[in-house]
Each structure stands twice: as C-alpha cells, then as structure tokens.
Amino acid sequence: MAAQLTGSGSRRRRPAFTQPQAAEPTRHPAVAVAMALPCAVLLAMLFGGWEQMASQAQTVAEMIGH
C-alpha cells in the first residue's frame, strides 16, 4: 500500500495505532493479576492442570530433599 501525501509537505502520516495515546491511566499490576488469576484457576481445574501442578511441585520438593 502506498503512503498518501497530503498538502505540499512530504511528511507521512503515521497509522493510528502508532500515534501517541492520550494520557490514559495505567492499570496496576495487582489489578491485572486479580483479573487473570480466576480465569487461570478455572482453566487449570477444567483441564486437569491442578493435579499436574501438584505432581510437579511434589517432584521438585523430592529433588530438593524436603
């Protein structure tokens, strides 16, 4: 796709997704964890990942010697 020039200048316009955004407040990492953790736990329980995680944790503990 060719860049379109407007006016007499040779300055290209950047796509919208690269434009500087307005001052949006950033989300605190704890909020992101609170949003993602319930989904992760649900998926782990649905697909049997909970037992796998417990099994691997036990194996690591045995390797360490506890």
C-alpha positions, -999 to 999 in steps of 0.1 A, spaced: 0 0 0 15 34 -10 17 62 15 -5 91 7 8 126 9 -15 155 18 -6 191 13 26 204 -1 48 188 26 65 154 23 56 144 58 39 110 61 11 104 85 17 76 109 -10 49 113 -34 54 142 -20 25 163 14 42 164 1 76 173 8 88 209 -22 80 230 -39 104 253 -29 103 289 -46 71 300 -41 59 335 -21 27 335 -35 -4 353 -18 -15 385 -2 -50 382 -22 -62 411 -54 -54 392 -41 -74 362 -34 -104 385 -68 -101 400 -84 -102 366 -63 -131 352 -60 -153 382 -96 -165 384 -96 -174 347 -63 -193 351 -76 -213 381 -108 -221 363 -88 -234 332 -65 -254 354 -94 -271 372 -112 -278 339 -83 -293 321 -67 -312 350 -37 -288 353 -42 -286 391 -32 -322 396 -3 -318 372 10 -287 391 7 -305 424 26 -335 410 54 -314 396 57 -294 429 60 -327 448 87 -340 424 107 -307 428 104 -309 466 117 -345 465 146 -335 443 155 -307 466 153 -331 495 124 -318 516 
